[in-house]
Amino acid sequence: MNSAARSAAAHPAVWLVLVAAAGTFALTMGTRQTMGLFLGDLNTATGVGIANVSLAFAVGQLCWGITQPVAGAIADRHGAAPMLLLGCALVAVGTFVTPWMGGTLGLIVAIGLLAAGGAGMAGPSVLMAAVARLVPESRRGIATAVVSAGGSIGQFVMAPLAGALIAGLGWMTAMQVLGLLVLLALPAAWVLRARPAASPTAGLGAAGTSAHPLPVGQALRQAWALPSYRLLAAGFFTCGFHVAFIATHLPGVVASCVLPTEVAAWSLALIGLFNIFGSFFAGWAIARWRSKRLLSALYGSRALAVALFLLAPKTELTFLVFAAVIGFTYLSTVPPTVALVAKLQGATYVATLFGFVMLAHQVGGFLGAWLGGKAFDWTGSYGWMWYADIALALLAAAVNWPIREQRLRPRLVAATA
């Protein structure tokens, strides 16, 4: 049996890879996205104030982003399994012990460091890189879309489940049950355990001879030296700003329009539902169109959607339609972003390099959530945040356009280096 046949035999079936990766993302992301339902109860139980409880969630935004490039670098060297095992365990522990935290520092450790950091270790940078290695190149577009959609399915399923658990068991037990549910993702580490290998292009010299791939630090420096990589990260920063602002403050916008709370709940649910459709559309589209053009179109459509939302009367139907449109573009930016990272630098260090792009996303997310509250405190409305949202979306559409979308052969380390 030749090496290619042995490799194919060692790899699990594509459908099993996708179930493992999407299921892990559904459980970790779904748990994180339900934590807002516990904010009031945490505030009542600890007495530290909404601002300090929110600080723990804000730290979690950054920690989720910071851990991904680190976890990606380890996964690129040792495989996805160690990171997935550790990440799922930390999410479970952090979520389980949160009800016992009595102060701000304890909440920051449990929510912001343990749970969010664990979710970053078992997050999209590690999962999508593992899928990219285990799925044929012709299917990678739709495969990354399936994984991205997994996070949306988790949000769509776990939120009502958490509500039912809170009503039936109380908030403390409900949160601990959610933590235990994350442990269901542990078997995915075995499915996605394949060790990384040099990509077909990364280990060959100009004449097709084998050579050693770049060390991860040098690969990162080389990627950052590319204007296209920096432009891609800048656009994804804007994506994080949008996602965090809307997820955090859309209920407040609904309340300021004197509409019932149910409108906010259904709006968030529609964002999760239509994000599934958008993710699959992106996976289908990147096999037919250039990824940078797709990203420009997605960011531009966000700007248009926000502008039309501001002009429209603020009725229940307006919010629901707006949520559906925004949901379609919510995480559909992930598959083309992953595809561009792989095209720019090859698949060898895609987890590490996408992890740093995701870090830019989370910095934007921190600012979107934090500045949304500040803007409301200063002005009594979210108007200026919507204007900033439009401006940043247009800027993201513009910066993705000049990206050089072509596979760039990484420089190889000389044998004597």
For each residue, the residues with C-beta under 8 A, 3 or more apart:
1: 5 6 9
2: 5 6
3: 6 7
4: 7 8
5: 1 2 8 9
6: 1 2 3 9 10
7: 3 4 10 11
8: 4 5 11
9: 1 5 6
10: 6 7 194
11: 7 8 17 134 194
12: 16 17 20 134 191
13: 16 17
14: 17 18 134 135 136 139 143
15: 18 19
16: 12 13 19 20 191
17: 11 12 13 14 20 21 130 131 134 135 143 191 192
18: 14 15 21 22 131 135 143 146 147
19: 15 16 22 23 191
20: 12 16 17 23 24 187 188 191 192
21: 17 18 24 25 127 128 130 131 146 147 150 188 192
22: 18 19 25 26 146 147 149 150 153
23: 19 20 26 27 150 184 185 188
24: 20 21 27 28 84 88 122 127 150 185 188
25: 21 22 28 29 122 123 124 127 147 148 150 151 154
26: 22 23 29 30 150 151 153 154 157 158
27: 23 24 30 31 88 154 158 181 182 184 185
28: 24 25 31 32 87 88 91 118 119 122 123 154 182 185
29: 25 26 32 33 119 150 151 154 155
30: 26 27 33 34 151 153 154 155 157 158 159
31: 27 28 34 35 91 95 115 119 154 158 178 179 181 182
32: 28 29 35 60 64 91 115 116 119
33: 29 30 36 154 155 158 159 247 272
34: 30 31 37 38 155 158 159 161 162 178
35: 31 32 38 39 57 111 115
36: 33 39 57 247 248
37: 34 159 162 163 166
38: 34 35 41 42 98 166 171 174 175
39: 35 36 42 43 50 53 54 57
40: 43 44
41: 38 44 45 166 171
42: 38 39 45 46 53 98 107
43: 39 40 46 47 48 49 50 53
44: 40 41 47
45: 41 42 99 102
46: 42 43 53 101 102 103 104 107
47: 43 44
48: 43 52 53 103 104 107
49: 43 52 53
50: 39 43 53 54
51: 54 55
52: 48 49 55 56 104 107
53: 39 42 43 46 48 49 50 56 57 104 107
54: 39 50 51 57 58 373
55: 51 52 58 59 104 108 112
56: 52 53 59 60 104 107 108 110 111 112
57: 35 36 39 53 54 60 61 111 112 369
58: 54 55 61 62 112 366 369 370
59: 55 56 62 63 108 111 112 113 116
60: 32 56 57 63 64 111 112 113 115 116
61: 57 58 64 65 116 244 362 365 366 369
62: 58 59 65 66 362 363 366
63: 59 60 66 67 112 113 116 117 120
64: 32 60 61 67 68 116 117 119 120 123 362
65: 61 62 68 120 240 358 359 360 361 362 363 365
66: 62 63 69 70 117 120 359 362
67: 63 64 70 71 116 117 120 121 123
68: 64 65 71 72 120 121 123 124 125 126 354 355 358 359
69: 66 72 73 125 352 355 356 358 359
70: 66 67 73 74 355
71: 67 68 74 75 83 87 120 121 122 123 125 126 351 355
72: 68 69 75 76 125 126 129 349 351 352 353 354 355
73: 69 70 76 77 216 349 351 352 355
74: 70 71 77 78 82 83
75: 71 72 78 79 80 82 83 125 126 129 130 196 351
76: 72 73 129 196 216 348 349 350 351 352
77: 73 74 196 216
78: 74 75 82 195
79: 75 82 130 193 194 195 196
80: 75 83 84 126 127 129 130 189 192 193 194 351
81: 84 85 189 190 192 193
82: 74 75 78 79 85 86 189
83: 71 74 75 80 86 87 121 122 126
84: 24 80 81 87 88 121 122 126 127 185 186 188 189 192
85: 81 82 88 89 186 189
86: 82 83 89 90 118 121
87: 28 71 83 84 90 91 118 119 120 121 122 123 126
88: 24 27 28 84 85 91 92 118 122 182 183 185 186 189
89: 85 86 92 93 118 183 186
90: 86 87 93 94 114 115 117 118 121
91: 28 31 32 87 88 94 95 114 115 118 119 122 179 182
92: 88 89 95 96 118 179 180 182 183
93: 89 90 96 97 114 118 179
94: 90 91 97 98 110 111 113 114 115 116 117 118 179
95: 31 91 92 98 110 115 175 176 178 179 182
96: 92 93 175 176 179 180
97: 93 94 100 101 110 114
98: 38 42 94 95 101 107 110 111 115 175 179
99: 45 171 172 175 176
100: 97 106
101: 46 97 98 106 107 109 110
102: 45 46 106
103: 46 48 106 107
104: 46 48 52 53 55 56 107 108
105: 108 109
106: 100 101 102 103 109 110
107: 42 46 48 52 53 56 98 101 103 104 110 111 112
108: 55 56 59 104 105 111 112 113
109: 101 105 106 112 113 114
110: 56 94 95 97 98 101 106 107 113 114 115
111: 35 56 57 59 60 94 98 107 108 114 115 116
112: 55 56 57 58 59 60 63 107 108 109 115 116
113: 59 60 63 94 108 109 110 116 117
114: 90 91 93 94 97 109 110 111 117 118
115: 31 32 35 60 90 91 94 95 98 110 111 112 118 119
116: 32 59 60 61 63 64 67 94 111 112 113 119 120
117: 63 64 66 67 90 94 113 114 120 121
118: 28 86 87 88 89 90 91 92 93 94 114 115 121 122
119: 28 29 31 32 64 87 91 115 116 122 123
120: 63 64 65 66 67 68 71 87 116 117 123
121: 67 68 71 83 84 86 87 90 117 118 126
122: 24 25 28 71 83 84 87 88 91 118 119 126 127 185
123: 25 28 64 67 68 71 87 119 120 126 127 358
124: 25 68 127 128 147 148 151 334 338 354 358
125: 68 69 71 72 75 128 129 351 352 354 355 358
126: 68 71 72 75 80 83 84 87 121 122 123 129 130 351
127: 21 24 25 80 84 122 123 124 130 131 147 192
128: 21 124 125 131 132 144 147 148 334 338 350 351 354
129: 72 75 76 80 125 126 132 133 347 350 351 354
130: 17 21 75 79 80 126 127 133 134 192 194 351
131: 17 18 21 127 128 134 135 140 143 144 147 192
132: 128 129 135 140 143 144 338 342 347 350
133: 129 130 194 196 197 347
134: 11 12 14 17 130 131 192 194
135: 14 17 18 131 132 139 140 143
136: 14 139 140
137: 140
138:
139: 14 135 136 142 143
140: 131 132 135 136 137 143 144 339 342
141: 144 145 283 284 286 287 335 339
142: 139 145 146 280 283 284 287
143: 14 17 18 131 132 135 139 140 146 147 283
144: 128 131 132 140 141 147 148 283 334 335 338 339
145: 141 142 148 149 279 280 281 282 283 284 335
146: 18 21 22 142 143 149 150 279 280 283
147: 18 21 22 25 124 127 128 131 143 144 150 151
148: 25 124 128 144 145 151 152 279 282 283 331 332 334 335
149: 22 145 146 152 153 275 276 279 280
150: 21 22 23 24 25 26 29 146 147 153 154
151: 25 26 29 30 124 147 148 154 155 331
152: 148 149 155 156 272 273 275 276 279 330 331
153: 22 26 30 149 150 156 157 272 276
154: 25 26 27 28 29 30 31 33 150 151 157 158
155: 29 30 33 34 151 152 158 159 272 275
156: 152 153 159 269 272 273 276
157: 26 30 153 154 160 161
158: 26 27 30 31 33 34 154 155 161 162 178
159: 30 33 34 37 155 156 162 163 268 269 272
160: 157 163 164
161: 34 157 158 164 165 178
162: 34 37 158 159 165 166 174 178
163: 37 159 160 166 167
164: 160 161 167 168
165: 161 162 168 169 173 174 177 178
166: 37 38 41 162 163 169 170 171 174
167: 163 164
168: 164 165 174
169: 165 166 173 174 177
170: 166 173 174
171: 38 41 99 166 174 175
172: 99 175 176
173: 165 169 170 176 177
174: 38 162 165 166 168 169 170 171 177 178
175: 38 95 96 98 99 171 172 178 179
176: 95 96 99 172 173 179 180
177: 165 169 173 174 180 181
178: 31 34 95 158 161 162 165 174 175 181 182
179: 31 91 92 93 94 95 96 98 175 176 182
180: 92 96 176 177 183
181: 27 31 177 178 184
182: 27 28 31 88 91 92 95 178 179 185
183: 88 89 92 180 186
184: 23 27 181 187
185: 23 24 27 28 84 88 122 182 188
186: 84 85 88 89 183 189
187: 20 184 190 191
188: 20 21 23 24 84 185 191 192
189: 80 81 82 84 85 88 186 192 193
190: 81 187 193
191: 12 16 17 19 20 187 188
192: 17 20 21 80 81 84 127 130 131 134 188 189
193: 79 80 81 189 190
194: 10 11 79 80 130 133 134
195: 78 79
196: 75 76 77 79 133 348
197: 133
198: 202 203 213 348
199: 202 203 346 347 348
200: 203 204
201: 204 346 407 409 410
202: 198 199 213 214 346 347 348 410
203: 198 199 200 210 211 212 213
204: 200 201 208 209 210 211
205: 208 209 210 211 412
206:
207:
208: 204 205
209: 204 205
210: 203 204 205
211: 203 204 205 412 413 415
212: 203 412 413 415
213: 198 202 203 219 348 410 412 413
214: 202 218 219 222 348 349 410 411 412 413
215: 218 219 413
216: 73 76 77 219 220 349 352
217: 220 221
218: 214 215 221 222 413
219: 213 214 215 216 222 223 345 348 349 352 353 410
220: 216 217 223 224 349 352 353 356
221: 217 218 224 225
222: 214 218 219 225 226 345 410 411
223: 219 220 226 229 344 345 349 353 356
224: 220 221 229 230 356
225: 221 222
226: 222 223 229 230 344 345 404 408
227: 230 231 402 404
228: 231 232 340 344 402 403 404 405
229: 223 224 226 232 233 341 344 345 353 357
230: 224 226 227 233 234
231: 227 228 234 235 399 400 402 403
232: 228 229 235 236 337 340 341 344 357 400 403
233: 229 230 236 237 356 357 360
234: 230 231 237 238 360 396 399
235: 231 232 238 239 295 299 333 337 396 397 399 400
236: 232 233 239 240 333 337 357 358 360 361 364
237: 233 234 240 241 360 361 363 364 396
238: 234 235 241 242 299 364 392 393 395 396
239: 235 236 242 243 299 333 361 364 396
240: 65 236 237 243 244 360 361 362 363 364 365 366 368
241: 237 238 244 245 364 365 367 368 388 389 392
242: 238 239 245 246 302 326 364 368 389 392 393
243: 239 240 246 247 330 331 361 365 368
244: 61 240 241 247 248 364 365 366 367 368 369
245: 241 242 248 249 368 369 371 372 385 389
246: 242 243 249 250 271 326 368
247: 33 36 243 244 250 268 271 369
248: 36 244 245 368 369 372 373
249: 245 246 252 253 369 372 373 376 382 385
250: 246 247 253 254 264 267 268 323
251: 254 255 261 264 268
252: 249 255 256 372 376 382
253: 249 250 256 257 382
254: 250 251 257 259 261 263 264 267 319
255: 251 252 258 259 261 264
256: 252 253 381 382
257: 253 254 314 319
258: 255
259: 254 255 263 264 314 316 319
260: 263
261: 251 254 255 264 265
262: 265 266
263: 254 259 260 266 267 316 319 320
264: 250 251 254 255 259 261 267 268 319
265: 261 262 268 269
266: 262 263 269 270 320 323
267: 250 254 263 264 270 271 319 320 322 323
268: 159 247 250 251 264 265 271 272 323
269: 156 159 265 266 272 273
270: 266 267 273 274 320 323 324 327
271: 246 247 267 268 274 275 323 324 326 327 330
272: 33 152 153 155 156 159 268 269 275 276 327
273: 152 156 269 270 276 277 324 327
274: 270 271 277 278 323 324 325 327 328 330
275: 149 152 155 271 272 278 279 327 328 330 331 332
276: 149 152 153 156 272 273 279 280
277: 273 274 280 281 328
278: 274 275 281 282 327 328 329 330 331 332
279: 145 146 148 149 152 275 276 282 283 331 332 334 335
280: 142 145 146 149 276 277 283 284
281: 145 277 278 284 285 328 332
282: 145 148 278 279 285 286 294 298 332 333 334 335 336
283: 141 142 143 144 145 146 148 279 280 286 287 335
284: 141 142 145 280 281 287 288
285: 281 282 288 289 294 336
286: 141 282 283 289 291 294 335 336 339
287: 141 142 283 284
288: 284 285
289: 285 286 293 294
290: 293 294 405
291: 286 294 295 336 337 339 340 343 405
292: 295 296 336 340 400 401 403 405
293: 289 290 296 297 401
294: 282 285 286 289 290 291 297 298 336
295: 235 291 292 298 299 333 336 337 340 396 397 400
296: 292 293 299 300 396 397 398 400 401
297: 293 294 300 301 397
298: 282 294 295 301 302 329 332 333 336
299: 235 238 239 295 296 302 303 329 333 393 394 396 397 400
300: 296 297 303 304 393 394 397
301: 297 298 304 305 325 329
302: 242 298 299 305 306 326 329 389 393
303: 299 300 306 307 389 390 393 394 397
304: 300 301 307 308
305: 301 302 308 309 322 325 326 329
306: 302 303 309 310 386 389 390 393
307: 303 304 310 311 390
308: 304 305 311 312 322
309: 305 306 312 318 322 386
310: 306 307 386
311: 307 308
312: 308 309 315 318 322
313: 318
314: 257 259 318 319
315: 312 318 319
316: 259 263 319 320
317: 320 321
318: 309 312 313 314 315 321 322
319: 254 257 259 263 264 267 314 315 316 322 323
320: 263 266 267 270 316 317 323 324
321: 317 318 324 325
322: 267 305 308 309 312 318 319 325 326
323: 250 266 267 268 270 271 274 319 320 326 327
324: 270 271 273 274 320 321 327 328
325: 274 301 305 321 322 328 329
326: 242 246 271 302 305 322 323 329 330
327: 270 271 272 273 274 275 278 323 324 330
328: 274 275 277 278 281 324 325 332
329: 278 298 299 301 302 305 325 326 332 333
330: 152 243 271 274 275 278 326 327
331: 148 151 152 243 275 278 279 334
332: 148 275 278 279 281 282 298 328 329 335
333: 235 236 239 282 295 298 299 329 336 337
334: 124 128 144 148 279 282 331 337 338
335: 141 144 145 148 279 282 283 286 332 338 339
336: 282 285 286 291 292 294 295 298 333 339 340
337: 232 235 236 291 295 333 334 340 341 354 357
338: 124 128 132 144 334 335 341 342 350 354
339: 140 141 144 286 291 335 336 342 343
340: 228 232 291 292 295 336 337 343 344 403 405
341: 229 232 337 338 344 345 350 353 354 357
342: 132 140 338 339 345 346 347 350
343: 291 339 340 405 406 407 408
344: 223 226 228 229 232 340 341 353 404 407 408
345: 219 222 223 226 229 341 342 348 349 350 353 408 410
346: 199 201 202 342 349 350 407 409 410
347: 129 132 133 199 202 342 350
348: 76 196 198 199 202 213 214 219 345 410
349: 72 73 76 214 216 219 220 223 345 346 352 353
350: 76 128 129 132 338 341 342 345 346 347 353 354
351: 71 72 73 75 76 80 125 126 128 129 130 354 355
352: 69 72 73 76 125 216 219 220 349 355 356
353: 72 219 220 223 229 341 344 345 349 350 356 357
354: 68 72 124 125 128 129 337 338 341 350 351 357 358
355: 68 69 70 71 72 73 125 351 352 358 359
356: 69 220 223 224 233 352 353 359 360
357: 229 232 233 236 337 341 353 354 360 361
358: 65 68 69 123 124 125 236 354 355 361 362
359: 65 66 68 69 355 356 362 363
360: 65 233 234 236 237 240 356 357 363 364
361: 65 236 237 239 240 243 357 358 364 365
362: 61 62 64 65 66 240 358 359 365 366
363: 62 65 237 240 359 360 366 367
364: 236 237 238 239 240 241 242 244 360 361 367 368
365: 61 65 240 241 243 244 361 362 368 369
366: 58 61 62 240 244 362 363 369 370
367: 241 244 363 364 370 371
368: 240 241 242 243 244 245 246 248 364 365 371 372
369: 57 58 61 244 245 247 248 249 365 366 372 373
370: 58 366 367 373 374
371: 245 367 368 374 375 385 388
372: 245 248 249 252 368 369 375 376 382 385
373: 54 248 249 369 370 376 377
374: 370 371 377 378
375: 371 372 378 379 381 382 384 385
376: 249 252 372 373 379 380 381 382
377: 373 374
378: 374 375
379: 375 376 383 384
380: 376
381: 256 375 376 384
382: 249 252 253 256 372 375 376 385 386
383: 379 386 387
384: 375 379 381 387 388
385: 245 249 371 372 375 382 388 389
386: 306 309 310 382 383 389 390
387: 383 384 390 391
388: 241 371 384 385 391 392
389: 241 242 245 302 303 306 385 386 392 393
390: 303 306 307 386 387 393 394
391: 387 388 394 395
392: 238 241 242 388 389 395 396
393: 238 242 299 300 302 303 306 389 390 396 397
394: 299 300 303 390 391 397 398
395: 238 391 392 398 399
396: 234 235 237 238 239 295 296 299 392 393 399 400
397: 235 295 296 297 299 300 303 393 394 400 401
398: 296 394 395 401
399: 231 234 235 395 396 402 403
400: 231 232 235 292 295 296 299 396 397 403
401: 292 293 296 397 398
402: 227 228 231 399
403: 228 231 232 292 340 399 400
404: 226 227 228 344 408
405: 228 290 291 292 340 343
406: 343
407: 201 343 344 346
408: 226 343 344 345 404
409: 201 346
410: 201 202 213 214 219 222 345 346 348
411: 214 222
412: 205 211 212 213 214
413: 211 212 213 214 215 218 417
414: 417
415: 211 212
416:
417: 413 414
